[in-house]
């Protein structure tokens, strides 16, 4: 790693001021993508108050970071942690990766607003049961997040499927005028409560019947409040190009940024097509604001759907309500054991979740290498045998793809997890190391950082992370969480997207 000295980065402090925490002699990757420099960081009152030459600062508490990197805390832009931040607010699967901020409500799936008197259908069932969907308004949910005081910061999106289940009587049809107005009202309330934007998952049965005019009508509500539109597109398989165009058209008409969720080309018939999709994304980016996220694995995970069981790709069961003993086993082996084909086995396991090995490595690397790709885990914390991305996505990018495969520099890997993400979602003074920014920081060993979670043993913490700080307080030290939690709810700001044209 090339080390350069910082230039004029010391903040003026009152002579009587004593710094709370000093991170001493660290190799600083500030999130900009530029080379590291050696420095001390001073932290007080939740903020970075000084960046000074190495070994020059004094404070109440010293963290010796000699030989280690300090970077902005990672922002997981694609999570389904809506319930996890309430039920397990220590957030160990994320803290142990160096994640200090999560964005919930992706893929059209959010825990609020919920006034429906019905069992949450798939995919909403991925994040909770009917007892968990108890927040009638986004404001109620925000209040619950603040009361739970999670260990990480939380930003939220409002899901299209959640809105439809609340407002649309027949989910197999598009919304009528009255139902659309109800959804718009619910979304407007949520944006007023501080949501970052609106998400859709047109791939799923709950939203599949919606046309793009329904999506645009809702995206305009997000746009009016300064929010974004994130899209789990309608088809990541054979119809991926048409589905991308649909998402971009919605953003263009609603006049707001579009963020593509977990970009991929799924299924053997589409392997290699990321050359085509990324070229199209670049073309559309010339005229509108577009972002995308990805996770560093060749397998995805969602509900088990017999329609997507083709007998070709490997499918592993992540949970099954009628057959919990089958978690972690391959669908093909279960089908053989039961003496049925895989589609029938999937029907017997339902309701269930699955890990689909539906991508090819060269496509994954191509998407990760694309300079506009953010990193998101897309982990499902309530699966009994989850995809390893829940515990390993960010260290896997830093260790496997940056250090070992040299897909990009460590500084560039950090940028994809920090400033790029903060800027796309309008998170002010987050995702960067600079004076007066919030002190969300991760201190790690670039030589040893590595994901340990595997498909066989997915609940394994990463190695190589020494400290994680959230809002200026130590949240994790040598793998041990602090008994106190300091995460904040991150409200949307009207003045958004520095440096990103809209």
C-alpha positions as CSV (number, residue, x, y, z in Angstrom):
1,X,0.0,0.0,0.0
2,X,1.3,3.4,-0.9
3,X,1.4,5.8,2.0
4,X,1.4,9.6,1.6
5,X,1.4,12.2,4.2
6,X,-1.8,14.3,4.8
7,X,-1.8,17.9,3.7
8,X,-3.4,20.5,5.9
9,X,-5.9,18.2,7.5
10,X,-5.6,19.3,11.2
11,X,-8.8,20.9,12.6
12,X,-8.2,23.9,14.8
13,X,-9.1,22.9,18.4
14,X,-9.4,25.1,21.5
15,X,-6.3,24.9,23.6
16,X,-8.4,23.7,26.5
17,X,-10.0,20.9,24.5
18,X,-9.0,17.3,25.3
19,X,-9.7,14.7,22.7
20,X,-11.9,11.8,23.8
21,X,-10.4,9.1,21.5
22,X,-7.2,9.1,19.5
23,X,-6.7,6.6,16.7
24,X,-2.9,6.7,16.6
25,X,-0.5,6.0,13.7
26,X,-3.1,4.6,11.3
27,X,-3.0,4.2,7.6
28,X,-6.0,6.4,6.7
29,X,-8.2,5.5,3.7
30,X,-10.6,8.4,3.8
31,X,-13.2,7.0,1.4
32,X,-12.3,9.1,-1.6
33,X,-10.4,6.3,-3.4
34,X,-7.1,8.1,-3.1
35,X,-4.0,6.6,-1.6
36,X,-3.6,6.0,2.1
37,X,-1.7,8.4,4.4
38,X,-0.4,7.9,7.9
39,X,-2.0,10.1,10.6
40,X,-3.6,10.3,14.0
41,X,-7.4,10.9,14.1
42,X,-9.0,12.7,17.0
43,X,-12.6,12.1,18.0
44,X,-14.8,14.0,20.4
45,X,-18.5,14.6,20.7
46,X,-19.3,11.9,18.1
47,X,-17.3,13.6,15.4
48,X,-13.9,13.6,13.8
49,X,-12.3,16.7,15.3
50,X,-8.7,16.4,14.2
51,X,-6.6,14.7,11.5
52,X,-2.9,15.3,12.4
53,X,0.6,13.9,11.7
54,X,1.1,10.5,13.2
55,X,2.0,10.3,16.9
56,X,1.1,14.0,17.5
57,X,-2.3,13.8,19.2
58,X,-3.1,13.1,22.8
59,X,-6.4,12.0,24.2
60,X,-8.3,10.2,27.0
61,X,-8.2,6.9,25.2
62,X,-5.6,5.8,22.7
63,X,-6.2,3.1,20.0
64,X,-2.8,2.0,18.7
65,X,-3.5,1.4,15.0
66,X,0.1,0.9,13.9
67,X,0.2,-1.3,10.8
68,X,-3.6,-1.1,10.5
69,X,-6.0,0.8,8.2
70,X,-8.7,3.1,9.4
71,X,-11.5,3.7,7.0
72,X,-15.0,5.2,7.2
73,X,-17.5,2.7,8.6
74,X,-19.0,0.6,5.8
75,X,-22.5,1.4,4.6
76,X,-24.6,-1.6,3.8
77,X,-26.9,-0.2,1.2
78,X,-29.0,-3.3,0.7
79,X,-30.3,-5.0,3.8
80,X,-33.4,-6.7,5.1
81,X,-32.6,-5.8,8.7
82,X,-36.0,-4.1,9.3
83,X,-36.8,-6.4,12.2
84,X,-33.2,-7.3,13.2
85,X,-32.5,-3.7,14.3
86,X,-35.4,-4.1,16.8
87,X,-35.1,-7.7,17.9
88,X,-31.3,-8.1,17.9
89,X,-30.0,-4.5,18.2
90,X,-26.4,-5.5,18.9
91,X,-26.3,-6.2,15.1
92,X,-23.3,-8.5,15.3
93,X,-23.6,-9.9,11.7
94,X,-23.0,-6.3,10.5
95,X,-20.7,-4.9,13.2
96,X,-18.2,-7.8,12.8
97,X,-17.9,-6.8,9.1
98,X,-17.1,-3.2,9.9
99,X,-20.6,-2.0,8.9
100,X,-21.8,1.0,10.8
101,X,-24.9,1.9,8.8
102,X,-27.6,-0.3,7.3
103,X,-30.4,0.7,4.8
104,X,-33.5,-1.4,5.3
105,X,-36.7,-1.8,3.3
106,X,-35.1,-3.0,0.0
107,X,-36.8,-5.1,-2.8
108,X,-40.2,-3.6,-2.0
109,X,-40.2,-5.3,1.4
110,X,-40.5,-3.1,4.5
111,X,-41.9,-3.7,8.0
112,X,-44.0,-0.5,7.8
113,X,-46.4,1.0,7.2
114,X,-48.8,-1.8,8.1
115,X,-52.5,-1.6,8.7
116,X,-53.5,-4.7,6.9
117,X,-55.5,-7.5,8.6
118,X,-53.9,-10.4,6.7
119,X,-50.9,-12.7,7.0
120,X,-47.9,-11.2,5.4
121,X,-47.4,-13.1,2.1
122,X,-44.0,-13.9,0.6
123,X,-41.7,-12.1,0.2
124,X,-42.8,-10.0,3.2
125,X,-42.6,-13.2,5.2
126,X,-38.8,-13.1,4.8
127,X,-38.6,-10.3,7.4
128,X,-41.4,-11.3,9.9
129,X,-44.7,-12.9,10.9
130,X,-48.0,-11.1,11.3
131,X,-47.0,-10.3,14.9
132,X,-43.9,-8.4,13.6
133,X,-45.9,-6.3,11.2
134,X,-47.3,-4.0,13.9
135,X,-46.3,-0.5,12.9
136,X,-49.3,1.3,11.4
137,X,-47.1,4.2,10.2
138,X,-43.5,4.7,9.3
139,X,-43.4,7.2,12.1
140,X,-44.3,4.4,14.6
141,X,-41.5,2.3,13.2
142,X,-39.0,5.1,13.4
143,X,-40.0,5.6,17.1
144,X,-39.4,1.9,17.7
145,X,-35.9,2.0,16.1
146,X,-34.9,5.0,18.2
147,X,-36.2,3.2,21.4
148,X,-34.2,0.0,20.5
149,X,-31.0,2.1,20.0
150,X,-29.3,-0.4,17.6
151,X,-25.5,-0.6,17.5
152,X,-25.5,0.7,13.9
153,X,-27.1,3.6,12.2
154,X,-30.4,2.9,10.3
155,X,-31.8,4.5,7.2
156,X,-35.0,3.1,5.7
157,X,-36.8,2.7,2.4
158,X,-40.5,2.1,2.0
159,X,-41.5,-1.0,0.1
160,X,-43.9,-1.2,-2.8
161,X,-45.1,-4.7,-1.8
162,X,-45.8,-3.5,1.7
163,X,-47.9,-0.6,0.3
164,X,-49.7,-3.0,-2.1
165,X,-50.6,-5.5,0.6
166,X,-52.1,-2.6,2.7
167,X,-54.0,-0.9,-0.1
168,X,-54.7,-3.3,-3.0
169,X,-57.6,-5.8,-2.5
170,X,-56.5,-8.2,-5.3
171,X,-52.7,-8.4,-5.6
172,X,-53.1,-10.1,-8.9
173,X,-54.3,-6.9,-10.5
174,X,-53.0,-3.4,-10.8
175,X,-54.1,-0.8,-8.3
176,X,-57.2,1.2,-9.1
177,X,-57.4,5.0,-8.6
178,X,-58.5,4.7,-5.0
179,X,-55.9,2.1,-4.1
180,X,-53.2,4.1,-5.7
181,X,-54.1,7.2,-3.7
182,X,-54.0,5.1,-0.5
183,X,-50.5,3.9,-1.4
184,X,-49.4,7.5,-2.2
185,X,-50.7,8.7,1.1
186,X,-48.9,6.0,3.0
187,X,-45.7,6.7,1.2
188,X,-46.0,10.4,1.7
189,X,-46.3,9.9,5.4
190,X,-43.3,7.7,5.4
191,X,-41.2,10.2,3.5
192,X,-42.3,12.9,5.9
193,X,-41.1,10.6,8.7
194,X,-37.6,10.6,7.2
195,X,-37.4,7.6,4.9
196,X,-34.7,7.8,2.2
197,X,-36.9,6.7,-0.6
198,X,-39.1,4.1,-2.2
199,X,-38.2,0.5,-3.2
200,X,-39.8,-2.0,-5.5
201,X,-39.6,-5.7,-6.2
202,X,-41.6,-6.2,-9.4
203,X,-40.1,-9.7,-9.5
204,X,-42.3,-10.8,-6.6
205,X,-45.9,-12.0,-6.8
206,X,-47.1,-9.2,-4.5
207,X,-46.0,-6.6,-7.1
208,X,-45.8,-8.4,-10.4
209,X,-49.3,-7.2,-11.5
210,X,-48.2,-3.5,-11.1
211,X,-47.4,-1.7,-14.3
212,X,-44.8,1.0,-14.6
213,X,-47.3,3.8,-14.3
214,X,-48.2,2.6,-10.8
215,X,-44.5,2.6,-9.9
216,X,-44.0,6.0,-11.4
217,X,-46.9,7.5,-9.5
218,X,-45.3,6.3,-6.3
219,X,-41.8,7.2,-7.3
220,X,-43.0,10.8,-7.8
221,X,-44.0,10.9,-4.1
222,X,-40.4,10.0,-3.2
223,X,-39.0,12.5,-5.7
224,X,-41.1,15.3,-4.3
225,X,-39.5,14.7,-0.9
226,X,-36.0,14.4,-2.2
227,X,-35.8,10.6,-2.1
228,X,-34.5,7.8,-4.3
229,X,-36.1,4.8,-6.1
230,X,-34.4,1.5,-5.6
231,X,-35.5,-1.4,-7.9
232,X,-35.3,-5.1,-7.7
233,X,-36.1,-5.3,-11.3
234,X,-38.9,-7.4,-12.8
235,X,-36.6,-9.9,-14.5
236,X,-33.0,-10.7,-13.9
237,X,-33.2,-13.6,-16.3
238,X,-34.0,-13.6,-20.0
239,X,-35.8,-10.3,-19.9
240,X,-33.1,-8.4,-18.0
241,X,-32.7,-5.7,-20.7
242,X,-36.4,-4.8,-20.8
243,X,-36.5,-4.8,-17.0
244,X,-33.6,-2.4,-16.8
245,X,-35.3,-0.1,-19.3
246,X,-38.5,-0.2,-17.2
247,X,-36.6,0.9,-14.1
248,X,-34.7,3.6,-15.8
249,X,-37.9,4.9,-17.5
250,X,-39.6,5.2,-14.1
251,X,-36.7,7.2,-12.7
252,X,-36.6,9.5,-15.7
253,X,-40.4,10.2,-15.7
254,X,-40.5,10.6,-11.9
255,X,-37.3,12.7,-12.0
256,X,-35.4,11.0,-9.2
257,X,-32.3,8.8,-9.0
258,X,-32.7,5.0,-9.7
259,X,-30.6,2.5,-7.8
260,X,-30.5,-1.1,-9.2
261,X,-30.6,-3.7,-6.5
262,X,-28.1,-6.6,-6.5
263,X,-27.4,-6.3,-10.3
264,X,-26.9,-9.7,-11.9
265,X,-27.6,-11.8,-15.0
266,X,-29.3,-14.9,-13.6
267,X,-29.5,-18.4,-15.0
268,X,-27.1,-20.2,-17.4
269,X,-28.8,-18.8,-20.5
270,X,-27.8,-15.3,-19.4
271,X,-24.3,-15.9,-18.2
272,X,-21.9,-13.4,-19.8
273,X,-24.6,-10.8,-20.5
274,X,-23.2,-8.4,-17.9
275,X,-21.1,-6.9,-20.8
276,X,-24.5,-6.0,-22.3
277,X,-26.2,-4.7,-19.2
278,X,-23.3,-2.6,-17.9
279,X,-22.9,-1.0,-21.3
280,X,-26.6,-0.1,-21.2
281,X,-26.3,1.2,-17.7
282,X,-23.4,3.5,-18.8
283,X,-25.5,4.7,-21.7
284,X,-28.5,5.6,-19.5
285,X,-26.2,7.2,-16.9
286,X,-25.3,9.9,-19.4
287,X,-28.8,11.4,-19.1
288,X,-30.1,10.4,-15.6
289,X,-28.8,9.5,-12.1
290,X,-28.3,5.8,-11.8
291,X,-26.6,3.7,-9.1
292,X,-26.3,0.0,-8.5
293,X,-25.3,-2.4,-5.7
294,X,-24.0,-6.0,-5.8
295,X,-22.9,-8.7,-3.4
296,X,-19.7,-10.7,-3.9
297,X,-21.0,-14.2,-4.4
298,X,-22.3,-16.3,-7.3
299,X,-25.4,-17.3,-5.4
300,X,-28.5,-15.3,-4.4
301,X,-31.1,-16.0,-1.8
302,X,-34.8,-15.4,-1.5
303,X,-38.1,-17.4,-1.2
304,X,-38.2,-20.9,-2.6
305,X,-40.3,-20.6,-5.7
306,X,-41.1,-23.9,-7.7
307,X,-41.3,-21.8,-10.9
308,X,-37.6,-21.0,-10.6
309,X,-36.6,-24.6,-10.0
310,X,-35.1,-25.7,-13.3
311,X,-33.2,-28.9,-12.3
312,X,-30.0,-27.3,-13.6
313,X,-28.6,-24.9,-11.0
314,X,-27.8,-25.9,-7.5
315,X,-30.4,-24.8,-4.9
316,X,-29.8,-25.0,-1.1
317,X,-32.6,-24.7,1.4
318,X,-32.2,-21.8,3.8
319,X,-35.3,-22.5,5.9
320,X,-38.5,-24.6,5.6
321,X,-41.5,-24.2,7.9
322,X,-42.9,-27.7,7.4
323,X,-39.5,-29.4,7.2
324,X,-37.0,-27.4,9.3
325,X,-34.7,-30.4,9.3
326,X,-33.9,-29.7,5.7
327,X,-32.2,-26.4,6.2
328,X,-28.7,-26.3,4.7
329,X,-29.4,-29.2,2.4
330,X,-29.5,-29.2,-1.4
331,X,-32.9,-29.4,-3.0
332,X,-31.6,-32.1,-5.4
333,X,-30.6,-34.4,-2.5
334,X,-34.0,-33.8,-0.8
335,X,-35.8,-34.7,-4.0
336,X,-33.8,-37.9,-4.4
337,X,-34.4,-38.9,-0.8
338,X,-38.2,-38.3,-1.3
339,X,-38.4,-40.0,-4.7
340,X,-39.8,-36.9,-6.4
341,X,-38.6,-34.3,-8.9
342,X,-37.2,-31.0,-7.6
343,X,-40.3,-28.9,-8.3
344,X,-42.4,-31.3,-6.2
345,X,-39.9,-31.2,-3.5
346,X,-40.0,-27.4,-3.5
347,X,-43.8,-27.5,-3.2
348,X,-43.6,-29.9,-0.2
349,X,-41.0,-27.6,1.5
350,X,-43.0,-24.5,1.0
351,X,-43.1,-22.0,2.7
352,X,-39.4,-21.9,2.5
353,X,-36.3,-20.0,1.5
354,X,-33.5,-20.9,-0.8
355,X,-30.0,-20.1,-1.9
356,X,-29.8,-20.1,-5.8
357,X,-26.4,-20.7,-7.4
358,X,-27.6,-18.7,-10.4
359,X,-24.6,-16.6,-11.5
360,X,-21.2,-17.1,-13.0
361,X,-18.0,-15.8,-11.5
362,X,-16.9,-13.7,-14.4
363,X,-20.2,-11.8,-14.3
364,X,-19.8,-11.2,-10.6
365,X,-16.3,-9.9,-11.1
366,X,-17.4,-7.7,-14.0
367,X,-20.2,-6.1,-11.9
368,X,-18.0,-5.6,-8.9
369,X,-15.3,-4.0,-11.1
370,X,-17.7,-1.5,-12.6
371,X,-16.7,1.8,-11.0
372,X,-20.3,2.8,-10.0
373,X,-21.1,-0.4,-8.1
374,X,-21.8,0.0,-4.4
375,X,-21.6,-3.0,-2.0
376,X,-24.7,-4.4,-0.3
377,X,-25.0,-7.7,1.6
378,X,-28.7,-8.5,0.8
379,X,-28.5,-10.8,3.8
380,X,-31.6,-12.4,5.3
381,X,-31.1,-12.4,9.1
382,X,-34.1,-14.5,9.9
383,X,-33.2,-17.5,7.7
384,X,-32.2,-20.4,10.0
385,X,-29.4,-21.3,7.5
386,X,-28.7,-18.0,5.8
387,X,-26.6,-17.1,2.8
388,X,-23.0,-16.3,4.0
389,X,-23.3,-12.8,2.7
390,X,-25.1,-11.9,5.9
391,X,-21.9,-12.2,7.8
392,X,-19.2,-12.0,5.1
393,X,-19.9,-9.6,2.2
394,X,-17.7,-6.6,3.1
395,X,-14.6,-8.5,4.3
396,X,-14.9,-10.7,1.2
397,X,-14.6,-7.7,-1.0
398,X,-11.6,-6.4,0.9
399,X,-9.9,-9.7,1.3
400,X,-10.8,-12.0,-1.5
401,X,-11.5,-9.6,-4.4
402,X,-9.2,-6.7,-3.6
403,X,-6.2,-8.2,-1.8
404,X,-6.1,-11.7,-3.3
405,X,-7.7,-11.3,-6.7
406,X,-6.5,-7.7,-7.2
407,X,-9.8,-6.8,-8.8
408,X,-9.3,-3.2,-7.6
409,X,-7.2,-1.4,-5.0
410,X,-8.0,-1.4,-1.4
411,X,-8.7,2.3,-1.5
412,X,-11.2,1.7,-4.4
413,X,-12.8,-1.1,-2.5
414,X,-13.3,1.2,0.5
415,X,-14.8,3.9,-1.7
416,X,-17.5,1.5,-3.0
417,X,-18.5,0.9,0.6
418,X,-18.4,4.5,1.9
419,X,-18.4,7.7,0.0
420,X,-20.2,6.2,-3.1
421,X,-22.9,4.8,-0.9
422,X,-23.3,7.9,1.3
423,X,-23.5,10.2,-1.7
424,X,-26.1,8.1,-3.6
425,X,-28.4,8.0,-0.5
426,X,-27.8,11.6,0.6
427,X,-26.2,10.7,4.0
428,X,-24.5,13.9,5.0
429,X,-21.1,13.8,6.8
430,X,-21.1,10.0,6.6
431,X,-18.9,7.6,4.6
432,X,-15.8,9.7,4.7
433,X,-12.9,10.7,7.0
434,X,-12.8,14.5,7.2
435,X,-13.0,17.1,10.0
436,X,-16.6,17.5,11.4
437,X,-17.8,14.2,9.9
438,X,-19.5,11.7,12.1
439,X,-17.0,9.3,13.6
440,X,-18.2,6.0,12.1
441,X,-15.0,4.2,11.6
442,X,-13.5,0.7,11.1
443,X,-9.9,-0.2,12.0
444,X,-8.7,-3.4,10.3
445,X,-5.6,-5.3,9.2
446,X,-5.4,-5.3,5.4
447,X,-3.2,-8.4,5.4
448,X,-5.6,-10.6,7.4
449,X,-9.1,-9.3,6.8
450,X,-11.2,-12.2,5.5
451,X,-14.7,-13.5,5.4
452,X,-15.1,-16.8,7.3
453,X,-18.8,-17.4,6.6
454,X,-19.4,-20.3,4.1
455,X,-22.4,-21.9,2.5
456,X,-21.9,-24.8,4.9
457,X,-21.3,-22.7,8.0
458,X,-22.7,-19.3,7.3
459,X,-22.9,-17.7,10.8
460,X,-19.1,-17.0,11.2
461,X,-17.6,-13.6,12.0
462,X,-14.9,-12.2,9.8
463,X,-11.3,-12.0,10.9
464,X,-8.9,-9.0,10.8
465,X,-11.2,-6.3,12.2
466,X,-9.8,-4.7,15.4
467,X,-12.2,-1.9,16.3
468,X,-15.5,-0.5,15.0
469,X,-16.7,3.0,16.1
470,X,-20.2,4.3,15.7
471,X,-20.9,8.0,16.2
472,X,-17.6,8.4,18.1
473,X,-18.0,5.5,20.5
474,X,-16.4,2.1,20.4
475,X,-19.0,-0.4,19.3
476,X,-16.8,-3.5,18.7
477,X,-13.3,-4.3,20.0
478,X,-11.5,-7.5,19.1
479,X,-14.8,-9.1,18.2
480,X,-16.5,-8.2,21.4
481,X,-19.5,-5.7,21.2
482,X,-19.8,-2.8,23.6
483,X,-22.6,-3.1,26.2
484,X,-23.7,0.4,25.1
485,X,-25.1,1.1,21.6
486,X,-24.8,4.4,19.8
487,X,-26.5,4.0,16.4
488,X,-28.8,6.7,15.1
489,X,-31.8,6.9,12.8
490,X,-30.6,8.7,9.7
491,X,-33.3,10.9,8.3
492,X,-33.5,11.9,4.7
493,X,-32.0,15.4,3.9
494,X,-33.5,17.6,1.2
495,X,-30.1,18.8,-0.1
496,X,-29.0,15.5,-1.5
497,X,-26.5,13.7,-3.6
498,X,-23.4,15.8,-3.6
499,X,-21.6,15.4,-6.9
500,X,-24.2,13.2,-8.5
501,X,-26.2,14.8,-11.3
502,X,-30.0,14.4,-11.2
